[in-house]
Amino acid sequence: MNHVFTLFVLTSIAASGQGPISDSARMANIHVLVTDGWGNPVSEAMVQLKPMGGWGSPRWIRYPKESRITIPPGAYVVSVDANGFRKYADIGDFSAGKSFVPLSLVVADIETPEPDRQPSLIGRVARALLTNPPFWIRIVGINSGDARNIEIDDTGTFAIPHLLPGRYMVFVMNAGVLKDSRIVEVRSISKEIEIDAPEKALPE
C-alpha cells in the first residue's frame, strides 16, 4: 500500500549580492535524510525525484552513499524504495537554494491477504483542560509529515484513526490556546491515552 503525506521541506535561500546570479545559485540543492518512523537510520534506499508535468527526466539518489543532489527548481514527485519498508511517495516543491528533506519510512507488514494495519490513537482529556471551546487535538509526526486536527467531543474523548507507527507530538487546544503537549508513541496496535491536567499550567 502506498501512502502519501505532506512533505515538510526546510528551505533557506541565500541572499544575492551585487552582480549577476550564478547558474548554481539558480538551482535547488537538496539534502535528504531517510529514517524509519522512530528516527532510526535506513541502511540503504533509492530516492527518486521525478519532475511533475513531464518537463524533465527523473533524478536518483542512492542513499546513503549519496544524500545530496542539485536539481532545477520546481515540483517533483519524491518516491523512496527500501528493502523491508513500504514504498514512500510524496510531492515536494523546491525553490532555488538549500533544502533539507527528511523522509520517514514505514516498516512493511508481512505479506498477507489482509490489508495493512493502521493503528488509532484514542484518548480522553481531563475536564480541567477544557475551559474555552472549541476544543481539539493537534497531532504531528515527529519523524513524518503527518499532521492532523481532531475535535474533542463533549465527554472529553477523541479518536485519531489510520496512523502510521512512530512518535507524535500531541497538543490539546482550546480556542487556539495551547493547554497541554506531550510525546506519544504509536505502534502497530491502537493506543489509548489519558491526558490529565499538568501540575503547572502552561502560560497563555
PEGI-V170153 format. One line per field, one symbol per residue. phi: phi as a letter, one per 40 degrees, with the letter a starting at -180 (. if undefined). psi: psi as a letter, one per 30 degrees, with the letter a starting at -180 (. if undefined). A space follows every 10 residues. Layout:
phi=???
psi=???
//
This chain:
phi=.cbbbcccbc bbbcccccgc ccccccccbb bbbbbccbgc cccaabbbbb dcggcaccbb bcccdbbbab bcdicbcbbb bacgbccbaa bbbbcchcbb bcbbbbcccc cacccdcbcb bbabbcdccb baccbabbbb ccbbccaabb cccccgbaab cfcbdicbcb bcbbfgbcba aacbcbbcbc bbbbbccccb cccc
psi=kkkklkjkkj kkkkkkalll kleefflkjk jkkklafggk kkekljkkjj kkfgfllklk kjkgekfkkk lklakkjklk kkkglkkkkl kkjklkakkk jkjklkkklk jlfllkkjll jklkkkeffi fjllklkkkk keflgkklkk kkaffgllkj lhlkkakkkk kkkjhfkkfl klkkkkaflk kklkjlklek kkk.
//
